[in-house]
Amino acid sequence: MSNDNLDLDLLDMNLEDIEDIPGFEAPYAGEYVLRLAAEIKDINKVKYLEIGYEVVECTKKNNDEDPDTIPGTKFSQLFALTGDADRVKQSLGYCKKLLAGVAESVGEGNLLILVRDHLPGMMTTATLNRRQDKEDKEKFYPIVKNLRVA
């Protein structure tokens, strides 16, 4: 036996005993506490505002049979800032609807200042749901509503 195999005893554990780690996925429906992030991203020569979310805790699941969402799980939403004018208009309308409650709470109506000075690290509560991709039935997109400062 070579010396390389002497440390194999470090692997002597049941996979069920290894703690699950958070992923990047749309959580199951329910009420959540979320930590926000925000940045501008360039994807395929189109600029987007990416609102990032990190699950701090699920305070209420809509379906008790759904698996628990692991704290630290991340997901995000993109809002087009450049490109097709109709798409940008619609995207910014969705962004406005999402951020209206947060903007009101901090007293800021300017999107730049809200994104730059307030959103990063902000603790919020929200109602989450998810939408299944039409083609890839294993892919889900987040639906975030009632976003409020915690």
Backbone torsions as a table, in degrees:
resi	resn	phi	psi	omega
1	MET	NA	132.2	-179.0
2	SER	-81.7	161.4	178.3
3	ASN	-62.6	-24.9	-179.3
4	ASP	-63.4	-26.6	-177.1
5	ASN	-92.7	-2.0	-179.0
6	LEU	-66.2	-25.9	-177.8
7	ASP	-90.5	4.7	179.8
8	LEU	-60.7	-24.8	179.1
9	ASP	-63.7	-16.7	175.2
10	LEU	-65.2	-20.1	-178.9
11	LEU	-91.8	0.7	-175.9
12	ASP	-76.8	81.2	179.4
13	MET	-155.6	156.8	178.2
14	ASN	-84.0	134.3	179.4
15	LEU	-57.5	-31.6	179.0
16	GLU	-64.7	-23.2	-178.9
17	ASP	-85.5	-8.4	179.9
18	ILE	-84.4	128.1	-176.9
19	GLU	-66.3	136.7	175.0
20	ASP	-67.2	148.8	178.4
21	ILE	-110.7	153.0	179.2
22	PRO	-66.6	152.0	178.7
23	GLY	-121.3	-163.8	175.0
24	PHE	-118.4	98.0	-174.4
25	GLU	-160.7	156.9	177.6
26	ALA	-74.4	121.2	179.6
27	PRO	-66.1	162.7	175.4
28	TYR	-70.8	161.8	-176.0
29	ALA	-60.7	139.1	177.4
30	GLY	162.0	-168.2	178.4
31	GLU	-104.9	133.8	-172.7
32	TYR	-135.4	155.7	164.9
33	VAL	-103.6	127.9	-174.5
34	LEU	-129.6	145.8	171.3
35	ARG	-102.4	131.7	-175.6
36	LEU	-95.5	156.8	169.7
37	ALA	-141.3	159.4	178.8
38	ALA	-153.3	137.7	176.3
39	GLU	-159.0	160.8	175.0
40	ILE	-92.6	131.0	179.4
41	LYS	-122.1	146.4	175.6
42	ASP	-108.9	111.7	-179.2
43	ILE	-124.9	117.4	-179.3
44	ASN	51.9	45.8	176.6
45	LYS	66.0	18.4	174.3
46	VAL	-118.8	133.9	178.4
47	LYS	-90.0	136.1	-179.3
48	TYR	-129.8	148.4	164.7
49	LEU	-90.4	120.6	176.4
50	GLU	-103.3	119.3	172.4
51	ILE	-96.7	117.2	-179.6
52	GLY	-101.2	146.9	-179.0
53	TYR	-129.2	140.1	171.8
54	GLU	-124.1	125.8	-179.7
55	VAL	-71.4	122.3	174.1
56	VAL	-92.3	-45.8	174.3
57	GLU	-163.5	154.5	171.4
58	CYS	-98.8	119.2	-177.5
59	THR	-91.0	-19.8	178.7
60	LYS	-161.6	122.3	174.5
61	LYS	-89.5	140.7	176.6
62	ASN	-72.4	-30.0	-179.8
63	ASN	-131.6	113.1	-177.6
64	ASP	-61.8	-19.0	-179.6
65	GLU	-81.1	-15.2	176.3
66	ASP	-67.6	145.7	176.8
67	PRO	-65.1	152.9	177.1
68	ASP	-67.3	144.1	173.9
69	THR	-87.5	128.3	-176.6
70	ILE	-74.9	127.4	174.0
71	PRO	-53.2	138.7	-175.7
72	GLY	99.5	-13.4	176.3
73	THR	-59.4	137.6	-178.2
74	LYS	-118.7	152.7	173.2
75	PHE	-157.5	169.6	-178.0
76	SER	-152.2	168.2	174.8
77	GLN	-131.2	142.8	179.6
78	LEU	-110.2	139.9	177.4
79	PHE	-127.8	116.9	-176.4
80	ALA	-64.5	134.9	178.0
81	LEU	-112.8	-21.5	178.5
82	THR	-134.7	170.8	-180.0
83	GLY	104.6	-147.4	-178.1
84	ASP	-55.2	124.8	-174.2
85	ALA	-59.8	-41.5	179.1
86	ASP	-65.4	-38.9	179.0
87	ARG	-66.0	-41.8	178.7
88	VAL	-63.0	-44.7	-179.9
89	LYS	-59.8	-46.8	-180.0
90	GLN	-65.5	-42.9	-179.0
91	SER	-61.8	-45.2	179.1
92	LEU	-67.4	-31.8	175.0
93	GLY	-63.0	-42.9	176.4
94	TYR	-65.0	-40.0	179.2
95	CYS	-62.4	-44.7	178.5
96	LYS	-59.0	-45.7	-179.9
97	LYS	-62.1	-42.0	179.6
98	LEU	-63.7	-46.0	-170.3
99	LEU	-92.5	-3.2	-175.2
100	ALA	-55.4	-46.7	-178.6
101	GLY	-65.5	-39.3	178.5
102	VAL	-67.4	-45.3	-179.8
103	ALA	-59.4	-42.5	178.8
104	GLU	-63.5	-41.5	-178.6
105	SER	-63.2	-37.0	-178.2
106	VAL	-96.2	-3.1	177.0
107	GLY	70.6	36.3	-178.1
108	GLU	-128.7	121.5	-179.4
109	GLY	-102.6	-5.9	-179.3
110	ASN	-91.9	122.1	-176.0
111	LEU	-61.4	-41.0	178.9
112	LEU	-57.7	-51.4	-177.6
113	ILE	-66.4	-39.2	178.4
114	LEU	-59.9	-47.9	-178.0
115	VAL	-69.7	-43.3	-176.0
116	ARG	-74.3	-43.1	-169.0
117	ASP	-104.5	-20.2	-172.2
118	HIS	-116.5	-42.1	-172.9
119	LEU	-68.1	-43.5	-175.8
120	PRO	-57.5	118.8	178.8
121	GLY	84.3	-4.6	-177.7
122	MET	-63.4	135.1	175.3
123	MET	-90.9	128.4	-176.5
124	THR	-134.5	166.7	168.2
125	THR	-117.0	152.4	-179.1
126	ALA	-160.1	157.8	171.4
127	THR	-97.5	125.8	-178.6
128	LEU	-114.2	145.8	170.3
129	ASN	-142.2	178.4	178.1
130	ARG	-144.2	150.2	-178.1
131	ARG	-118.7	133.2	-179.2
132	GLN	-80.6	139.0	175.7
133	ASP	-62.6	141.2	-176.8
134	LYS	-67.7	-30.7	-177.0
135	GLU	-102.7	-44.0	-179.4
136	ASP	-100.1	98.6	-173.5
137	LYS	-68.2	-7.8	177.8
138	GLU	-99.3	0.7	-179.2
139	LYS	-105.5	134.0	-178.7
140	PHE	-127.8	148.6	177.7
141	TYR	-114.9	141.3	-179.3
142	PRO	-76.0	145.7	170.1
143	ILE	-121.5	116.5	-176.4
144	VAL	-112.0	126.2	178.0
145	LYS	-132.9	163.0	175.7
146	ASN	54.8	38.8	178.9
147	LEU	-69.0	121.2	-177.3
148	ARG	-137.6	150.7	174.4
149	VAL	-65.5	131.9	-178.7
150	ALA	-75.4	NA	NA
